[in-house]
Amino acid sequence: MELFEAVCEFWLDQLVWILRFAIVFGLLGYFMPCNRGMRWWAAPRAVAADFFYWFAVPFALRNVHRVLVAGTLVALFGEDGGGLLPLADRPLWAQCLAILVIQDVLLYGLHRAFHTRWAWRFHAVHHSPAQLDWPAAARFHPVNHAMTFVVADLAVLLLGFSPLALAVLVPFNVWYSTMVHANLNWSFGPLRYVFASPVFHRWHHTTQAAGRDKNFASTFPILDLLFGTFYMPRGELPAEFGSDDPDFPEGFWRQLVYPFRRAKPAPAEAPAEPAHRRAAA
C-alpha cells in the first residue's frame, strides 16, 4: 500500500511538471519557434514513449540512485555520511554554484563518452526524436541516465557538499534541461558563450553533419569553447533531427532493448556502373 501511494504521489508530481511545461513552452514555442511547423505531438507513438520516460523511468531510477549513492557514502564514511572536505558548512548558494560548475565539467566528459562507439546505442535513444521539443528532456535510456547522474551526484557528495544543495538544484536542473530541448529560437545573444540555449542544444541534436558531435555542455558552453566542440553559426538554425538509424524504434519497450540488439551492418555501396553502359544511356 505504501508503494502504491508513493507511486501515485510521484506520478501526480510529474503530471504537474508536465502540465507546466506544456503550457509555458507550448506558448513560447508558438510565438518564438526555432523550427516553424514542428509539433511534438505530430508522432503519436513517439509521444507515448516520451510519457513513459516522464512517468516510469524516473521513479525507478530515483530509488536506484538513492541506493547506489547512499550505499557508497555509508561504505566510505560510515552512517554519519560526510565527505572528503567540510564543504557542507559553506553557504548554500556557494555550494549550489560550485556544484553546477563541477557537475557540468563531469557531465561534459560523460556526454562525450556516450558519443563514442561503446556507448552510443544507449545515448541514441535521447537523440531519436525527429520532432525535437521539450518532452525529449526526459527521453534517456535508464543505463544512460543512471551512469550519468549517479556519477555526477556521487562525485559532489564524496567531495563533501551537502545533499540539501543537490536537492535545491533539482527544480532548476529540470526546468533548464526542458528549456534547452524546447522548440525555441533563443540563442541568448551576447550570453551565447556563457549559458546553453535552445539553439545551442538543438545544434547538438541535429543530423546535419556540421553540427553533429558538438555542443556537449549541459549549462556552460565555455567548456565546448575550451575543447573545440562549440558550434553555433550566426544566422543559421538547425532543421533536421532524429536518429542516424533509419530503423530506430518509436515504441518505449523496443527502445529499452535497442542498445542490446546487434546493430545491422551498413549496406554496401552499390558497384559502379560499367562505363559502356553509362555511355549508352
Phi and psi restraints in degrees (value plus and minus 20) as a CYANA .aco file:
   2 GLU   PHI     -83.7   -43.7
   2 GLU   PSI     -59.5   -19.5
   3 LEU   PHI     -83.8   -43.8
   3 LEU   PSI     -62.5   -22.5
   4 PHE   PHI     -80.8   -40.8
   4 PHE   PSI     -64.1   -24.1
   5 GLU   PHI     -85.6   -45.6
   5 GLU   PSI     -58.3   -18.3
   6 ALA   PHI     -85.4   -45.4
   6 ALA   PSI     -61.6   -21.6
   7 VAL   PHI     -84.1   -44.1
   7 VAL   PSI     -65.5   -25.5
   8 CYS   PHI     -82.0   -42.0
   8 CYS   PSI     -61.9   -21.9
   9 GLU   PHI     -84.9   -44.9
   9 GLU   PSI     -61.9   -21.9
  10 PHE   PHI     -84.0   -44.0
  10 PHE   PSI     -66.0   -26.0
  11 TRP   PHI     -84.2   -44.2
  11 TRP   PSI     -55.3   -15.3
  12 LEU   PHI     -85.0   -45.0
  12 LEU   PSI     -62.4   -22.4
  13 ASP   PHI     -81.4   -41.4
  13 ASP   PSI     -64.0   -24.0
  14 GLN   PHI     -82.9   -42.9
  14 GLN   PSI     -59.6   -19.6
  15 LEU   PHI     -82.2   -42.2
  15 LEU   PSI     -60.1   -20.1
  16 VAL   PHI     -83.4   -43.4
  16 VAL   PSI     -64.2   -24.2
  17 TRP   PHI     -78.7   -38.7
  17 TRP   PSI     -67.7   -27.7
  18 ILE   PHI     -82.9   -42.9
  18 ILE   PSI     -61.6   -21.6
  19 LEU   PHI     -82.9   -42.9
  19 LEU   PSI     -61.0   -21.0
  20 ARG   PHI     -81.1   -41.1
  20 ARG   PSI     -68.2   -28.2
  21 PHE   PHI     -83.5   -43.5
  21 PHE   PSI     -61.5   -21.5
  22 ALA   PHI     -81.6   -41.6
  22 ALA   PSI     -60.2   -20.2
  23 ILE   PHI     -92.5   -52.5
  23 ILE   PSI     -71.9   -31.9
  24 VAL   PHI     -85.2   -45.2
  24 VAL   PSI     -74.4   -34.4
  25 PHE   PHI     -99.5   -59.5
  25 PHE   PSI     -41.5    -1.5
  26 GLY   PHI     -85.5   -45.5
  26 GLY   PSI     -65.9   -25.9
  27 LEU   PHI     -88.0   -48.0
  27 LEU   PSI     -65.7   -25.7
  28 LEU   PHI     -82.9   -42.9
  28 LEU   PSI     -61.0   -21.0
  29 GLY   PHI     -88.4   -48.4
  29 GLY   PSI     -45.4    -5.4
  30 TYR   PHI     -90.9   -50.9
  30 TYR   PSI     -60.4   -20.4
  31 PHE   PHI    -111.4   -71.4
  31 PHE   PSI     -47.1    -7.1
  32 MET   PHI    -154.0  -114.0
  32 MET   PSI      38.1    78.1
  33 PRO   PHI     -95.6   -55.6
  33 PRO   PSI     127.4   167.4
  34 CYS   PHI     -99.2   -59.2
  34 CYS   PSI     -64.3   -24.3
  35 ASN   PHI    -140.9  -100.9
  35 ASN   PSI      82.4   122.4
  36 ARG   PHI     -84.9   -44.9
  36 ARG   PSI     120.2   160.2
  37 GLY   PHI      65.2   105.2
  37 GLY   PSI     -26.3    13.7
  38 MET   PHI    -104.9   -64.9
  38 MET   PSI     101.1   141.1
  39 ARG   PHI    -144.3  -104.3
  39 ARG   PSI     102.8   142.8
  40 TRP   PHI     -85.9   -45.9
  40 TRP   PSI     -41.9    -1.9
  41 TRP   PHI    -108.7   -68.7
  41 TRP   PSI     -14.6    25.4
  42 ALA   PHI     -91.3   -51.3
  42 ALA   PSI     -40.4    -0.4
  43 ALA   PHI    -136.2   -96.2
  43 ALA   PSI      76.0   116.0
  44 PRO   PHI     -76.3   -36.3
  44 PRO   PSI     -61.1   -21.1
  45 ARG   PHI     -88.3   -48.3
  45 ARG   PSI     -55.9   -15.9
  46 ALA   PHI     -87.5   -47.5
  46 ALA   PSI     -57.6   -17.6
  47 VAL   PHI     -83.1   -43.1
  47 VAL   PSI     -64.0   -24.0
  48 ALA   PHI     -80.7   -40.7
  48 ALA   PSI     -60.8   -20.8
  49 ALA   PHI     -83.6   -43.6
  49 ALA   PSI     -62.1   -22.1
  50 ASP   PHI     -81.1   -41.1
  50 ASP   PSI     -58.7   -18.7
  51 PHE   PHI     -89.6   -49.6
  51 PHE   PSI     -51.2   -11.2
  52 PHE   PHI     -83.4   -43.4
  52 PHE   PSI     -61.1   -21.1
  53 TYR   PHI     -86.1   -46.1
  53 TYR   PSI     -54.2   -14.2
  54 TRP   PHI     -94.3   -54.3
  54 TRP   PSI     -55.1   -15.1
  55 PHE   PHI    -120.2   -80.2
  55 PHE   PSI     -61.3   -21.3
  56 ALA   PHI    -109.2   -69.2
  56 ALA   PSI     -70.5   -30.5
  57 VAL   PHI     -84.9   -44.9
  57 VAL   PSI     -68.0   -28.0
  58 PRO   PHI     -79.5   -39.5
  58 PRO   PSI     -56.4   -16.4
  59 PHE   PHI     -83.9   -43.9
  59 PHE   PSI     -65.7   -25.7
  60 ALA   PHI     -85.9   -45.9
  60 ALA   PSI     -63.1   -23.1
  61 LEU   PHI     -90.1   -50.1
  61 LEU   PSI     -49.6    -9.6
  62 ARG   PHI     -80.2   -40.2
  62 ARG   PSI     -60.3   -20.3
  63 ASN   PHI     -94.6   -54.6
  63 ASN   PSI     -58.0   -18.0
  64 VAL   PHI     -82.7   -42.7
  64 VAL   PSI     -62.8   -22.8
  65 HIS   PHI     -77.9   -37.9
  65 HIS   PSI     -67.1   -27.1
  66 ARG   PHI     -81.7   -41.7
  66 ARG   PSI     -63.9   -23.9
  67 VAL   PHI     -85.0   -45.0
  67 VAL   PSI     -68.1   -28.1
  68 LEU   PHI     -86.3   -46.3
  68 LEU   PSI     -67.2   -27.2
  69 VAL   PHI     -89.0   -49.0
  69 VAL   PSI     -69.8   -29.8
  70 ALA   PHI     -83.0   -43.0
  70 ALA   PSI     -61.9   -21.9
  71 GLY   PHI     -81.6   -41.6
  71 GLY   PSI     -61.7   -21.7
  72 THR   PHI     -85.5   -45.5
  72 THR   PSI     -63.0   -23.0
  73 LEU   PHI     -84.6   -44.6
  73 LEU   PSI     -61.7   -21.7
  74 VAL   PHI     -85.3   -45.3
  74 VAL   PSI     -61.3   -21.3
  75 ALA   PHI     -82.9   -42.9
  75 ALA   PSI     -55.0   -15.0
  76 LEU   PHI    -109.2   -69.2
  76 LEU   PSI     -56.0   -16.0
  77 PHE   PHI    -142.5  -102.5
  77 PHE   PSI     -16.4    23.6
  78 GLY   PHI      62.2   102.2
  78 GLY   PSI    -198.7  -158.7
  79 GLU   PHI     -87.6   -47.6
  79 GLU   PSI     -40.3    -0.3
  80 ASP   PHI     -97.1   -57.1
  80 ASP   PSI     -27.2    12.8
  81 GLY   PHI      50.3    90.3
  81 GLY   PSI    -151.5  -111.5
  82 GLY   PHI      76.1   116.1
  82 GLY   PSI    -175.5  -135.5
  83 GLY   PHI    -194.0  -154.0
  83 GLY   PSI    -192.7  -152.7
  84 LEU   PHI     -91.1   -51.1
  84 LEU   PSI     -51.7   -11.7
  85 LEU   PHI    -148.3  -108.3
  85 LEU   PSI     133.9   173.9
  86 PRO   PHI    -100.9   -60.9
  86 PRO   PSI      34.4    74.4
  87 LEU   PHI     -98.9   -58.9
  87 LEU   PSI     -39.3     0.7
  88 ALA   PHI     -86.3   -46.3
  88 ALA   PSI     -35.3     4.7
  89 ASP   PHI    -104.7   -64.7
  89 ASP   PSI     -29.4    10.6
  90 ARG   PHI     -93.1   -53.1
  90 ARG   PSI     138.7   178.7
  91 PRO   PHI     -74.9   -34.9
  91 PRO   PSI     124.4   164.4
  92 LEU   PHI     -80.1   -40.1
  92 LEU   PSI     -60.9   -20.9
  93 TRP   PHI     -83.1   -43.1
  93 TRP   PSI     -57.2   -17.2
  94 ALA   PHI     -89.2   -49.2
  94 ALA   PSI     -58.8   -18.8
  95 GLN   PHI     -82.8   -42.8
  95 GLN   PSI     -63.9   -23.9
  96 CYS   PHI     -82.0   -42.0
  96 CYS   PSI     -64.3   -24.3
  97 LEU   PHI     -84.1   -44.1
  97 LEU   PSI     -63.5   -23.5
  98 ALA   PHI     -84.4   -44.4
  98 ALA   PSI     -60.4   -20.4
  99 ILE   PHI     -83.7   -43.7
  99 ILE   PSI     -61.5   -21.5
 100 LEU   PHI     -76.9   -36.9
 100 LEU   PSI     -65.1   -25.1
 101 VAL   PHI     -89.7   -49.7
 101 VAL   PSI     -68.3   -28.3
 102 ILE   PHI     -81.1   -41.1
 102 ILE   PSI     -66.3   -26.3
 103 GLN   PHI     -88.0   -48.0
 103 GLN   PSI     -53.7   -13.7
 104 ASP   PHI     -85.4   -45.4
 104 ASP   PSI     -56.9   -16.9
 105 VAL   PHI     -84.8   -44.8
 105 VAL   PSI     -65.6   -25.6
 106 LEU   PHI     -83.3   -43.3
 106 LEU   PSI     -64.9   -24.9
 107 LEU   PHI     -86.7   -46.7
 107 LEU   PSI     -52.5   -12.5
 108 TYR   PHI     -80.1   -40.1
 108 TYR   PSI     -69.0   -29.0
 109 GLY   PHI     -84.0   -44.0
 109 GLY   PSI     -63.2   -23.2
 110 LEU   PHI     -85.0   -45.0
 110 LEU   PSI     -58.3   -18.3
 111 HIS   PHI     -83.1   -43.1
 111 HIS   PSI     -64.8   -24.8
 112 ARG   PHI     -83.5   -43.5
 112 ARG   PSI     -55.1   -15.1
 113 ALA   PHI     -83.7   -43.7
 113 ALA   PSI     -56.2   -16.2
 114 PHE   PHI     -94.4   -54.4
 114 PHE   PSI     -28.1    11.9
 115 HIS   PHI    -116.0   -76.0
 115 HIS   PSI     -10.9    29.1
 116 THR   PHI    -114.5   -74.5
 116 THR   PSI     147.0   187.0
 117 ARG   PHI     -79.0   -39.0
 117 ARG   PSI     -57.0   -17.0
 118 TRP   PHI     -89.4   -49.4
 118 TRP   PSI     -43.6    -3.6
 119 ALA   PHI    -144.7  -104.7
 119 ALA   PSI     -23.7    16.3
 120 TRP   PHI     -79.0   -39.0
 120 TRP   PSI     -58.9   -18.9
 121 ARG   PHI     -83.7   -43.7
 121 ARG   PSI     -46.9    -6.9
 122 PHE   PHI     -92.6   -52.6
 122 PHE   PSI     -63.9   -23.9
 123 HIS   PHI     -95.4   -55.4
 123 HIS   PSI     -42.1    -2.1
 124 ALA   PHI     -80.0   -40.0
 124 ALA   PSI     -45.4    -5.4
 125 VAL   PHI     -79.2   -39.2
 125 VAL   PSI     -61.4   -21.4
 126 HIS   PHI     -89.5   -49.5
 126 HIS   PSI     -50.1   -10.1
 127 HIS   PHI    -108.4   -68.4
 127 HIS   PSI     -18.5    21.5
 128 SER   PHI     -96.2   -56.2
 128 SER   PSI     -45.2    -5.2
 129 PRO   PHI     -85.4   -45.4
 129 PRO   PSI     103.1   143.1
 130 ALA   PHI     -99.4   -59.4
 130 ALA   PSI     -48.1    -8.1
 131 GLN   PHI    -119.3   -79.3
 131 GLN   PSI      58.7    98.7
 132 LEU   PHI     -93.1   -53.1
 132 LEU   PSI     101.0   141.0
 133 ASP   PHI    -177.1  -137.1
 133 ASP   PSI    -194.0  -154.0
 134 TRP   PHI     -74.3   -34.3
 134 TRP   PSI     -53.0   -13.0
 135 PRO   PHI     -80.1   -40.1
 135 PRO   PSI     -43.9    -3.9
 136 ALA   PHI     -86.2   -46.2
 136 ALA   PSI     -33.5     6.5
 137 ALA   PHI     -81.0   -41.0
 137 ALA   PSI     -45.4    -5.4
 138 ALA   PHI    -119.2   -79.2
 138 ALA   PSI     -27.0    13.0
 139 ARG   PHI    -102.7   -62.7
 139 ARG   PSI      64.8   104.8
 140 PHE   PHI    -148.5  -108.5
 140 PHE   PSI     115.3   155.3
 141 HIS   PHI     -81.4   -41.4
 141 HIS   PSI     121.3   161.3
 142 PRO   PHI     -73.9   -33.9
 142 PRO   PSI     -56.0   -16.0
 143 VAL   PHI     -85.7   -45.7
 143 VAL   PSI     -65.2   -25.2
 144 ASN   PHI     -79.7   -39.7
 144 ASN   PSI     -68.1   -28.1
 145 HIS   PHI     -81.6   -41.6
 145 HIS   PSI     -69.0   -29.0
 146 ALA   PHI     -85.1   -45.1
 146 ALA   PSI     -67.0   -27.0
 147 MET   PHI     -83.4   -43.4
 147 MET   PSI     -57.8   -17.8
 148 THR   PHI     -91.8   -51.8
 148 THR   PSI     -76.3   -36.3
 149 PHE   PHI    -104.0   -64.0
 149 PHE   PSI     -47.1    -7.1
 150 VAL   PHI     -86.0   -46.0
 150 VAL   PSI     -64.7   -24.7
 151 VAL   PHI     -82.7   -42.7
 151 VAL   PSI     -66.1   -26.1
 152 ALA   PHI     -85.0   -45.0
 152 ALA   PSI     -65.4   -25.4
 153 ASP   PHI     -89.1   -49.1
 153 ASP   PSI     -60.5   -20.5
 154 LEU   PHI     -83.7   -43.7
 154 LEU   PSI     -57.6   -17.6
 155 ALA   PHI     -81.2   -41.2
 155 ALA   PSI     -66.7   -26.7
 156 VAL   PHI     -92.6   -52.6
 156 VAL   PSI     -50.7   -10.7
 157 LEU   PHI     -91.8   -51.8
 157 LEU   PSI     -56.8   -16.8
 158 LEU   PHI     -84.3   -44.3
 158 LEU   PSI     -53.2   -13.2
 159 LEU   PHI     -87.4   -47.4
 159 LEU   PSI     -46.1    -6.1
 160 GLY   PHI      97.8   137.8
 160 GLY   PSI     -12.0    28.0
 161 PHE   PHI     -90.4   -50.4
 161 PHE   PSI     135.4   175.4
 162 SER   PHI     -95.2   -55.2
 162 SER   PSI     118.1   158.1
 163 PRO   PHI     -78.6   -38.6
 163 PRO   PSI     -47.4    -7.4
 164 LEU   PHI     -83.1   -43.1
 164 LEU   PSI     -57.6   -17.6
 165 ALA   PHI     -83.7   -43.7
 165 ALA   PSI     -59.9   -19.9
 166 LEU   PHI     -82.6   -42.6
 166 LEU   PSI     -63.4   -23.4
 167 ALA   PHI     -84.6   -44.6
 167 ALA   PSI     -58.5   -18.5
 168 VAL   PHI     -83.3   -43.3
 168 VAL   PSI     -53.4   -13.4
 169 LEU   PHI     -98.1   -58.1
 169 LEU   PSI     -34.5     5.5
 170 VAL   PHI     -76.7   -36.7
 170 VAL   PSI     -72.4   -32.4
 171 PRO   PHI     -79.7   -39.7
 171 PRO   PSI     -60.2   -20.2
 172 PHE   PHI     -80.7   -40.7
 172 PHE   PSI     -67.1   -27.1
 173 ASN   PHI     -83.6   -43.6
 173 ASN   PSI     -59.0   -19.0
 174 VAL   PHI     -86.3   -46.3
 174 VAL   PSI     -67.6   -27.6
 175 TRP   PHI     -82.7   -42.7
 175 TRP   PSI     -63.5   -23.5
 176 TYR   PHI     -87.1   -47.1
 176 TYR   PSI     -64.7   -24.7
 177 SER   PHI     -81.7   -41.7
 177 SER   PSI     -61.3   -21.3
 178 THR   PHI     -87.4   -47.4
 178 THR   PSI     -58.7   -18.7
 179 MET   PHI     -82.9   -42.9
 179 MET   PSI     -64.6   -24.6
 180 VAL   PHI     -91.1   -51.1
 180 VAL   PSI     -37.1     2.9
 181 HIS   PHI    -111.3   -71.3
 181 HIS   PSI     -30.2     9.8
 182 ALA   PHI     -90.3   -50.3
 182 ALA   PSI     134.3   174.3
 183 ASN   PHI    -100.3   -60.3
 183 ASN   PSI      55.4    95.4
 184 LEU   PHI    -146.4  -106.4
 184 LEU   PSI     128.8   168.8
 185 ASN   PHI    -112.6   -72.6
 185 ASN   PSI       1.5    41.5
 186 TRP   PHI     -94.8   -54.8
 186 TRP   PSI     107.3   147.3
 187 SER   PHI    -136.5   -96.5
 187 SER   PSI     -27.9    12.1
 188 PHE   PHI      49.5    89.5
 188 PHE   PSI      -5.9    34.1
 189 GLY   PHI      29.6    69.6
 189 GLY   PSI    -143.7  -103.7
 190 PRO   PHI     -86.2   -46.2
 190 PRO   PSI     -34.0     6.0
 191 LEU   PHI    -114.1   -74.1
 191 LEU   PSI      -9.3    30.7
 192 ARG   PHI     -79.4   -39.4
 192 ARG   PSI     -47.8    -7.8
 193 TYR   PHI    -111.7   -71.7
 193 TYR   PSI     -24.5    15.5
 194 VAL   PHI    -122.0   -82.0
 194 VAL   PSI     -66.8   -26.8
 195 PHE   PHI    -144.5  -104.5
 195 PHE   PSI     118.9   158.9
 196 ALA   PHI     -85.6   -45.6
 196 ALA   PSI     114.2   154.2
 197 SER   PHI    -136.1   -96.1
 197 SER   PSI     148.3   188.3
 198 PRO   PHI     -77.5   -37.5
 198 PRO   PSI     -62.1   -22.1
 199 VAL   PHI     -85.1   -45.1
 199 VAL   PSI     -62.4   -22.4
 200 PHE   PHI     -74.5   -34.5
 200 PHE   PSI     -68.2   -28.2
 201 HIS   PHI     -98.1   -58.1
 201 HIS   PSI     -47.2    -7.2
 202 ARG   PHI     -88.1   -48.1
 202 ARG   PSI     -50.3   -10.3
 203 TRP   PHI     -85.0   -45.0
 203 TRP   PSI     -52.4   -12.4
 204 HIS   PHI     -85.9   -45.9
 204 HIS   PSI     -53.8   -13.8
 205 HIS   PHI    -107.3   -67.3
 205 HIS   PSI     -27.3    12.7
 206 THR   PHI     -89.9   -49.9
 206 THR   PSI     133.1   173.1
 207 THR   PHI    -111.3   -71.3
 207 THR   PSI     -23.2    16.8
 208 GLN   PHI     -88.6   -48.6
 208 GLN   PSI     114.8   154.8
 209 ALA   PHI     -76.9   -36.9
 209 ALA   PSI     -58.8   -18.8
 210 ALA   PHI     -84.5   -44.5
 210 ALA   PSI     -51.3   -11.3
 211 GLY   PHI    -119.0   -79.0
 211 GLY   PSI     -27.2    12.8
 212 ARG   PHI     -90.3   -50.3
 212 ARG   PSI     125.8   165.8
 213 ASP   PHI      37.6    77.6
 213 ASP   PSI      21.1    61.1
 214 LYS   PHI    -150.4  -110.4
 214 LYS   PSI     146.1   186.1
 215 ASN   PHI      35.8    75.8
 215 ASN   PSI      43.7    83.7
 216 PHE   PHI    -106.0   -66.0
 216 PHE   PSI     -38.7     1.3
 217 ALA   PHI     -85.2   -45.2
 217 ALA   PSI     123.1   163.1
 218 SER   PHI    -103.3   -63.3
 218 SER   PSI     -57.7   -17.7
 219 THR   PHI    -149.3  -109.3
 219 THR   PSI     -60.7   -20.7
 220 PHE   PHI    -136.8   -96.8
 220 PHE   PSI      81.8   121.8
 221 PRO   PHI     -83.1   -43.1
 221 PRO   PSI     -30.8     9.2
 222 ILE   PHI     -75.6   -35.6
 222 ILE   PSI     -49.2    -9.2
 223 LEU   PHI     -84.7   -44.7
 223 LEU   PSI     -59.7   -19.7
 224 ASP   PHI     -89.0   -49.0
 224 ASP   PSI     -55.6   -15.6
 225 LEU   PHI     -82.5   -42.5
 225 LEU   PSI     -62.8   -22.8
 226 LEU   PHI     -85.9   -45.9
 226 LEU   PSI     -57.3   -17.3
 227 PHE   PHI    -122.9   -82.9
 227 PHE   PSI     -10.2    29.8
 228 GLY   PHI      54.4    94.4
 228 GLY   PSI       6.6    46.6
 229 THR   PHI    -137.0   -97.0
 229 THR   PSI      -3.3    36.7
 230 PHE   PHI    -103.0   -63.0
 230 PHE   PSI     112.5   152.5
 231 TYR   PHI    -166.9  -126.9
 231 TYR   PSI      92.8   132.8
 232 MET   PHI    -179.5  -139.5
 232 MET   PSI      51.7    91.7
 233 PRO   PHI     -84.4   -44.4
 233 PRO   PSI     116.5   156.5
 234 ARG   PHI     -88.7   -48.7
 234 ARG   PSI     119.0   159.0
 235 GLY   PHI      60.3   100.3
 235 GLY   PSI     -18.2    21.8
 236 GLU   PHI    -142.1  -102.1
 236 GLU   PSI     127.5   167.5
 237 LEU   PHI    -150.4  -110.4
 237 LEU   PSI     121.6   161.6
 238 PRO   PHI     -87.4   -47.4
 238 PRO   PSI     126.0   166.0
 239 ALA   PHI    -146.5  -106.5
 239 ALA   PSI     -37.8     2.2
 240 GLU   PHI    -144.8  -104.8
 240 GLU   PSI     114.8   154.8
 241 PHE   PHI    -157.2  -117.2
 241 PHE   PSI     149.6   189.6
 242 GLY   PHI     103.6   143.6
 242 GLY   PSI    -194.1  -154.1
 243 SER   PHI    -103.8   -63.8
 243 SER   PSI     134.7   174.7
 244 ASP   PHI    -103.3   -63.3
 244 ASP   PSI     -19.5    20.5
 245 ASP   PHI    -122.5   -82.5
 245 ASP   PSI      92.4   132.4
 246 PRO   PHI     -84.8   -44.8
 246 PRO   PSI     -37.4     2.6
 247 ASP   PHI    -121.9   -81.9
 247 ASP   PSI      -2.3    37.7
 248 PHE   PHI     -83.4   -43.4
 248 PHE   PSI     109.8   149.8
 249 PRO   PHI     -91.9   -51.9
 249 PRO   PSI     129.1   169.1
 250 GLU   PHI    -111.9   -71.9
 250 GLU   PSI     -47.4    -7.4
 251 GLY   PHI     -94.9   -54.9
 251 GLY   PSI     129.3   169.3
 252 PHE   PHI     -79.8   -39.8
 252 PHE   PSI     -72.2   -32.2
 253 TRP   PHI     -86.0   -46.0
 253 TRP   PSI     -57.6   -17.6
 254 ARG   PHI     -90.0   -50.0
 254 ARG   PSI     -49.7    -9.7
 255 GLN   PHI     -89.9   -49.9
 255 GLN   PSI     -52.9   -12.9
 256 LEU   PHI     -84.6   -44.6
 256 LEU   PSI     -55.5   -15.5
 257 VAL   PHI    -112.8   -72.8
 257 VAL   PSI     -28.6    11.4
 258 TYR   PHI     -73.3   -33.3
 258 TYR   PSI     -66.3   -26.3
 259 PRO   PHI     -84.0   -44.0
 259 PRO   PSI     -41.5    -1.5
 260 PHE   PHI    -113.4   -73.4
 260 PHE   PSI     -25.2    14.8
 261 ARG   PHI    -106.9   -66.9
 261 ARG   PSI     128.7   168.7
 262 ARG   PHI     -87.5   -47.5
 262 ARG   PSI     110.0   150.0
 263 ALA   PHI     -87.9   -47.9
 263 ALA   PSI     119.5   159.5
 264 LYS   PHI     -90.7   -50.7
 264 LYS   PSI     118.1   158.1
 265 PRO   PHI     -85.5   -45.5
 265 PRO   PSI     125.1   165.1
 266 ALA   PHI     -85.1   -45.1
 266 ALA   PSI     119.7   159.7
 267 PRO   PHI     -83.2   -43.2
 267 PRO   PSI     119.2   159.2
 268 ALA   PHI     -89.5   -49.5
 268 ALA   PSI     128.8   168.8
 269 GLU   PHI     -88.3   -48.3
 269 GLU   PSI     121.1   161.1
 270 ALA   PHI     -84.8   -44.8
 270 ALA   PSI     118.8   158.8
 271 PRO   PHI     -83.5   -43.5
 271 PRO   PSI     127.3   167.3
 272 ALA   PHI     -82.8   -42.8
 272 ALA   PSI     122.7   162.7
 273 GLU   PHI     -91.9   -51.9
 273 GLU   PSI     115.9   155.9
 274 PRO   PHI     -75.1   -35.1
 274 PRO   PSI     127.5   167.5
 275 ALA   PHI     -82.9   -42.9
 275 ALA   PSI     -55.6   -15.6
 276 HIS   PHI     -89.5   -49.5
 276 HIS   PSI     -49.2    -9.2
 277 ARG   PHI     -95.3   -55.3
 277 ARG   PSI     -54.7   -14.7
 278 ARG   PHI     -86.0   -46.0
 278 ARG   PSI     -57.3   -17.3
 279 ALA   PHI     -90.4   -50.4
 279 ALA   PSI     -52.6   -12.6
 280 ALA   PHI     -99.2   -59.2
 280 ALA   PSI     -36.9     3.1
